[in-house]
Amino acid sequence: MAKKKDLFKEYEADDSNEREVSRNDFPPNFVFGVATSAYQVSVLADRLNLVVSSHFLFWLFSKNLSAFEGVVLIPHDPKCKIIDGSNADVAVDQYHRYKEDVELIAQFGFGAYRFSISWSRIFPDGLGTKVNEEGINYYNNLIDALLEKGIQPCVTLYHWDLPLHLHQTMGGWLNKQIVKYFAIYAETCFASFGDRVKTWITINEPLQTSVNGYDVGIFAPGRHQDSSTEPYLVSHHQILAHAAAFQIYQSKYKMSQISSTNGVATPEIHHIMKDKQGGQVGLVLDCEWAEAYSDKIEDKTAAARRLDFQFGCVCLSCAEKCVFASTMLWRLSPVMRERLGDRLPNFLEEDKELIRNSIDFVGLNHYTSRFIAHVSHAPEEGMDDEENDTSPVHEMLDDKLRVAFFKTYLAAVAQAIKDGVDVRGYFAWSLLDNFEWAQGYTKRFGLIYVDYKNELSRHPKSSAYWFLRFLKGGDGKNGKED
């Protein structure tokens, strides 16, 4: 496998490829943004009263519990799954520093910020019995701060931080009842923030919850007791949860087409319309492109099969409008049906009706591609930096390979748009270095370097300045020097 420094040398030496892409290669209304998730950047229970009662399900990371699912939770314990024994009790403290982070987003020219709302911060028990008003206030403040800077808030409802109570009392995503509770939570967010938030993502990367949470066991809740069935049941319930939230938004908050006499809206129509928000609700999937390792038919079949399984439990089929139809994929993918058989849950007729047409857009999280062979695969690395205590900060800030990564990916997106693909936006992961789940703080994905040893101070990397020049053109050419 090629090392990053070798890849960068190869990139620099390759003068034949036209890699310079500009903002003018994209439509005027194309959205450029940055993204984070609540658990990875926000402070947790031992620092905030508002989440004292809302222990997050990430048993891998919480030090507030002693044991869960047979795994000791205390950081630095040899059974702890966090590679550096760290936790997200503070993370990078965006809760207290959101104004500073919003200022950075604006400074570097981004027009949107994708962040997630913590379910536990809205409903500590996850059941929807009592709203935590301090949580509502925090997200109101964050949203208002973004809008004041002309930044579009794009909200993810679920980025892997399930309230512990739901897992302990009903098995979390293994129980169909979770669909009802997710719908209650989603509607509360729509009602509280939807007057200003127009882009909603129900669930981030459902595949990761299904596979890493209920199969491999490296993500919460760390289950691998029944890997043959549980991942598919979890995917099944995530599909239904997404669809339930979508239908609530569609019926109660989506802009209605209401006709009026002679084009004049009556007071009754105004009353009906005032609660309509006119936003869109979508789902974000993750997938690594699978390239056959050779021209052998078995390698090509293996690559196609990998894509089948990555999109297999959660799939979009596009017709006149987007149709959310995993059942359709399961009918159309004989390999998946043949291999899994009865392990794939069946949808009831009312479930099928619920999921039909239940999407406005699909997001695709993509970090890398892989060569796939019939027996093994040869991976290429995604774009992150290793934490290095011995490197001076100025070296960590000069992330040339990340700049090359964004240049080449954006050039490919621009070409895809020219080829007719309907792509509406691009979000860079991540705004900040942060807590990378089981990898702890050993990986850095941020455009902004966070100095963990010096009060979490923020320092823009070269990639942030590249985006400044890219998004603002000549206005940002001297941004780094200034």
Buried (B, 14 or more C-beta within 10 A) or exposed (E): EEEBEEBBEEBEEEEEEEEEBEBEBBEEEBBBBBBBBBBBBBBBBEBBEBBEEBBBBBBBBBBBEEEBBEBBBBBEEEEBBBBBEBBBBBBBBBBEBBBEBBBBBBBBBBBBBBBBBBBBBBBBBBBBEEBBEEBBEBBEEBBEBBBEBEBBBBBBBBBBBBBBBBBBBBBBBBBBBBBBBBBBBBBBBBBBBBBBBBBBBBBBBBBBBBBBBBBBBBBBBBBBEEBEBBBBBBBBBBBBBBBBBBBBBEEBBBEEEEEEEEEEBEEEBEEEEEEBBEBBBBBBBBBBEBBBBEEEEEBBBBBBBBBBBBBBBBBBBEEEEBBBBBBBBBEEBEEBBEBBEEEBBEBEEEBBEBBBBBBBBBBEBEBEBBBBBBEEBEEBEBBBBEBEEEEEEEEBBEBBBBBBBBBBBBBEBBEEBEEEEEBEBBBBBBBBBBBBBBBBBBBBBBBBBBEBEEEBEBBBBBBBBBBBBBBBEEEBEEBBEE
